Amino acid sequence: MYTICAKPENHRVEVTFEGPHDYDHVAFSAELREAVLSIRSSDGHFDLLVDFSKGQVLPQEIAHRSEQNIAWCLSQGMRKSANVMPTTTHRMQVKRLSNQDERLGYFPSRPLAESWLES
């Protein structure tokens, strides 16, 4: 399960995963893209906060889809993506997908992730 929340006041999309990744991934990508396009600043930038703290590690086929979503966000003006990763396994998996891009940060808690986005 997931929730996607557009925050136009700070040009941010917040995504929270909970439990297994047993949802329609095509619908997820469409919702994410719609949210991003609705909150970008006048100069085209936005931030992303992705909270995996209540979610499970991504199965490999879903990890590939996530990589495509990251690439799309980067192409659309993403300034930063803060990823809340509760375990080392989560962090290793997402870091591998991000190709060590400095615009993607990894944090053990949501407050640390939010602080980084605001800096």
Buried (B, 14 or more C-beta within 10 A) or exposed (E): EBEBEBBEEBBBBBBBBBEEBEEEBEEBBEBBBEBBEEBBEEEEEBBBBBBBBEBBBBEEEBBEBBBEBBEBBBEBBBBBBBBBBBEEEBBEBBBEBBEEEEBBBBBBEBEBBBEBBEE
